[in-house]
Amino acid sequence: MDPLFLLLYYLIKADKEGKFQPLDQVVMDDMFPDSILLLKLPELEKLLRHVTEEKEIDMKKYYKYSKEKTFKWLGKKANQTMAALKTNKVNISARVQSTAFFSGGQVSRDKDEDYVCYAHGLIPDYIPKQLSDDI
């Protein structure tokens, strides 16, 4: 799982203040004190560029959540998921068309649109509800 999915909650919450902040002030959680360990992830700064704007002042980095960048990143994630499902020949038709009735054992072949629907349907399970509502 991409750690950015875990960080999104904190970034969106911090964005309510409307300013750039250092990550150690963004990722704070009394209920999950070990969440600060997310800041020790290798290449974290590289990952954050997908969902934040960044400023450097006096050699210290500050971040602010970017909804526009996040939507682009989520689109890429959905496309990567779709490609992985197709490459691994995962049968998703039954899942996408679960309400349909197939008589005589007739099964629909997976179509590109089925993969798109399924991949895009997975994303809301991994992001904060507020962001999911915006999609």
C-alpha positions as a printed Julia matrix, in Angstrom:
135×3 Matrix{Float64}:
   0.0     0.0     0.0
   1.26    3.43   -0.89
   2.02    5.38    2.32
   0.51    8.5     0.78
  -2.91    6.97    1.38
  -2.1     7.05    5.11
  -0.71   10.58    5.0
  -3.66   12.07    3.1
  -5.81   12.22    6.23
  -3.22   14.32    8.05
  -2.49   16.56    5.07
  -6.17   17.31    4.46
  -6.74   17.98    8.17
  -3.76   20.38    8.29
  -4.94   22.13    5.12
  -7.85   23.6     7.08
  -5.33   26.06    8.53
  -4.53   27.17    4.97
  -0.79   27.49    5.39
   2.44   25.66    4.71
   3.63   23.6     7.68
   6.52   21.3     8.55
   5.54   17.64    8.39
   6.22   17.01   12.07
   3.4    19.45   12.84
   1.09   17.91   10.23
   1.44   14.25   11.21
   0.41   14.4    14.85
  -2.2    12.1    16.3
  -2.88   11.49   20.0
  -4.86    8.35   19.19
  -2.06    6.96   16.99
   1.21    8.32   18.39
   3.24    6.01   16.15
   1.88    7.81   13.09
   4.98    9.98   13.35
   6.9     6.95   12.05
   5.45    7.73    8.63
   7.93   10.61    8.47
  10.81    8.14    8.45
   9.76    6.52    5.19
  12.48    6.43    2.54
  11.95    8.92   -0.27
   9.06   10.55    1.6
   9.8    13.97    0.1
   9.65   12.51   -3.4
   6.28   10.9    -2.65
   4.84   14.07   -1.13
   5.31   15.96   -4.4
   2.34   14.0    -5.75
  -0.11   15.5    -3.23
   1.44   18.69   -1.82
   2.95   22.03   -2.66
   6.38   22.5    -1.1
   8.37   25.51    0.11
  11.83   25.66    1.58
  12.73   28.41    4.02
  16.09   28.5     5.82
  16.8    24.93    4.68
  13.58   23.63    6.27
  10.77   22.23    4.13
   7.12   23.17    4.53
   4.16   21.46    2.9
   0.58   22.3     2.0
  -2.0    19.84    0.68
  -2.91   20.21   -3.0
  -6.3    18.86   -4.06
  -5.42   19.27   -7.75
  -2.21   17.23   -7.43
  -4.03   14.63   -5.36
  -6.71   14.14   -8.02
  -4.01   13.62  -10.66
  -2.2    11.15   -8.4
  -5.42    9.24   -7.66
  -6.13    9.03  -11.39
  -2.69    7.51  -11.94
  -3.28    5.07   -9.08
  -6.58    3.99  -10.62
  -4.88    3.47  -13.99
  -2.06    1.47  -12.38
  -4.64   -0.67  -10.59
  -6.54   -1.23  -13.81
  -3.35   -2.24  -15.63
  -2.39   -4.67  -12.84
  -5.85   -6.25  -12.88
  -5.69   -6.72  -16.65
  -2.1    -8.0   -16.63
  -2.95  -10.56  -13.96
  -6.18  -11.44  -15.77
  -8.3   -10.86  -12.69
 -11.94  -11.61  -13.5
 -13.8    -8.53  -12.35
 -16.93   -8.72  -14.51
 -18.88  -10.57  -11.84
 -17.94   -7.91   -9.31
 -18.81   -4.98  -11.55
 -22.02   -6.57  -12.77
 -22.99   -8.26   -9.52
 -26.59   -7.14   -9.85
 -26.97   -8.57  -13.34
 -28.52  -11.99  -13.94
 -26.75  -14.37  -16.31
 -28.8   -17.32  -17.49
 -27.38  -20.67  -18.51
 -23.97  -19.98  -17.02
 -23.41  -17.07  -19.38
 -20.53  -14.96  -18.11
 -19.56  -11.59  -19.49
 -15.98  -11.22  -20.65
 -14.0    -8.52  -18.9
 -14.12   -5.28  -20.83
 -11.92   -2.24  -20.45
 -14.83   -0.26  -19.03
 -15.33   -2.95  -16.36
 -11.69   -2.6   -15.31
 -12.03    1.19  -15.21
 -15.18    1.01  -13.06
 -13.69   -1.54  -10.71
 -10.35    0.28  -10.3
 -12.05    3.62   -9.68
 -14.41    1.94   -7.23
 -11.5     0.71   -5.11
  -9.93    4.13   -4.54
 -12.61    5.52   -2.15
 -11.9     2.62    0.23
  -8.4     4.01    0.85
  -8.91    7.75    1.09
 -10.57   10.04    3.64
 -14.34   10.38    3.18
 -14.05   14.12    2.62
 -11.8    13.52   -0.39
 -13.96   10.66   -1.63
 -16.99   12.98   -1.6
 -15.08   15.49   -3.76
 -14.24   12.95   -6.46
